[in-house]
């Protein structure tokens, strides 16, 4: 299975305000001057502390991740843009940790397990809507938007696990590299790994004791995908 591509683009974020609601919908003023109301005119990020998700594996995920922070060890993952919080800089997902658990094979509904293990991953990258070949016929794991907030498998949250970090081998039951399951945000004190050096000045990773979503840490940037 071809993996989705984790995007790394380096820009200095703009200054905007964040308003979070208890249901995990995060409102943010946008580059077009949208007001910080309970509902802004460019839509909402969908950033929830727990729920259902889809999971795939990525190979091209080590150099210059979107959050601007490499790791020397520990399981890492990219998430879809609507949850990540930016398409051109770091977002509020950067540095957050999640316990993820596989429960179902999306391509073999009759598969009853074993489903693999739950693991804890740290988000350090952005998952693009389509795989690295640009083939739109592939499942659109990471293409959630404001107008269509669910992916091909009816999930608002997607994790693209970084295979070189060891996350894929630890999570997926062989030979599978795609699963559905559940996620829950946890303290990064539970994550086992080590950060390397920042890729650029001004990068951001949430601290280990950051409050869970819908509270903010690094903050979102710009408008969510329409």
N, C-alpha and C positions, 0 to 999 in steps of 0.2 A: 504493500500500500504506500502510495506517495504521501509524504507528510506535507502539512501546511507550512508556510514560510513565516518565520518570525522576523519582523521588520526592525531595523535599527536605523533611525534618522536622528541626527543631532541638531537641536535648535535650543535656543534659550527661551524658556516659557514666558508667556505674557502674564501680567498680573490681573487676576479676576477674583471674584468672591465666590464662595461655595455655600449653598444652603442645602442641608440634608433633611430628609423626611424619615419617619420611623419605619416606613415600609421598604427601605432600601433603594428608593428612587432618589438620585442625587441631582439637585438643580444647580446650575452654574451660569453666571453671566458669560456672554459669548463675545467673540471678537467684533460682532456687528453692533455691539452696544446694547444687547438685550438686558432688560432690567432683572434684578435679583428678586423675583417674585416666587410664590409657591409653584408657579408654572411659567417657565420662560419661553420665549418665542422660538428658540432653536431646539427645543426638546430636552429629554432627560437621559442621563446615563442610568444604566441599570446595574447597581452594585449592591448585592445582597450578601449577608454574612453566612447564609446557608441555603441549601436547596438542591435541585437536581441539575446535572451537568452531563455533557459529552466529553470524551477524552480521546486524543490521538497522540501519535509520537512524531517528533521532529528531529532531524539530524543536524540541520544548519542553524544552530542556536547558541553557539559559543562566543563568537567574536562580536564585539560591539552591540550588545543587546540594547533594546530601546530604553530601558531604565538607566543606562549608563554605568552599570556595575557588573563586572565579571565576578566569578566565584571560583575558588580553588577546590572546593568540595561541597557536597550537599545537593539534594534533588531540587531542580528548578523547572519552571514552566512558563509558557506564554499564555495569555488569555485574550479572548476576542475584544475588539475595539470598544464595543458598547459597555463592557465591564472594565476595560483597561483604563479609560479616561483620557485618551488623546490619540491622535494619529500622526503627530509630528514632534512629540517630545515625551517626557515621562508623564505618567498618569497616576491617579490615586491608588491604583492596584499595586504599584511598585513597592516591593519589600514586604508585602502582606503574605502571610502563611496560611495554608489551607490543608486540612485533612481530607483526602479524597478516597472514595471507596467504590470499586467497580461492582455492579450488580446485574448487568445485562449486556449481551452481545447484540449490537444494533443490526447486524447482518444475519445472525442466526438466532431468531427468537426462541427456538426450541432448546438451545444450549442451556443446560442447568448447572454448569460449573464444573470444576472449581473456577471462581471468578478472579482469583488473585488476591493481593493484599492491599489493605489501606496503607497509604504512606502520607507523609507531610511534605509539601512542596512550597518553595518560595517563588513568588512571581517576580520575574526580572525582564520580561519581554512581551511584545505585542504579536498577536497572531493575525495574519492577513486573511481576507475573505476566501481566497482560493489557494490551491497548492502551488508549488514553485514552478510548475509547467504552465500556469495560467489557464488550465483546462477547466472551464466552468461546468463541464459535465460531471466533474467529481463532486462529492458531497460538500456543500457549502457550510463547513463546520463553524467558521468564524465570521460569517456574513450578517450577523444580527444588526438591525438598524432601528431607529425610532419608529418608523412606519411598519416594520416587520421584525419584531424583537425576538423571534424564535428562529433557530437554524433548521436545517433539513430534518433533524430528529426532534424537533419541538423543544429545544433547550435554549434558554436565554443565556446560559453560561457555558463556555467551552474552555478546556485546558489542553494545550498542546505541550506534552511532556518532553523535556529535553533529554534525548537518548544518551548523549555523551555524559550527562550528569549522573547517569545510572537510574533515573526515575522510571524510564520505560520498562527496563528489565525487572525492576522491583514491583511494578504495578500490574502489567498486563499478563494474563495467563497465556503462555505460548500456545500456538504461534500468533495469537491475536494482537493487533496493534490499534484497535479501536474498541471502545467500550462506552456504555452509559452507566451512570451511577449517581452518587451524591457527594456533596462537598460541604464543609463547615470551616469557617475561619477560626483559627486557633492562635494563641500567642506564639511568636517566633522563638520564644525560649524553648519550645518543644521541637523546633526544627534543628537538625544536626547538619552543620556545614560551616564553611568559612568563606567570607567575602574576600575578594581580591582588591585590586586598586580600581578607583573610578576610571572610566573610559574618558570622561571629559569633566572639566570643572563645572560645578553647578548641578550635577546629577543628583537624583534623590532616591533614597530607599527608606521606607517607613521603619522607625525604630522597633526593636523587639517588643516593647511594651505599648505599642500604638493601640488606641481604642479601635474596636471592630467597626466595620461598616454598620450604619450609615455615617459614622463619624469620619472626618477627613484627616489625612496625614500629609502626603505630598501634594494633594490637590489634583483636580482635573485641569485640562487645558483645551480651550476652544469649545467647539460644538460637537455633540455626538453625531455619528453618521445618520443622515436623514432617512 
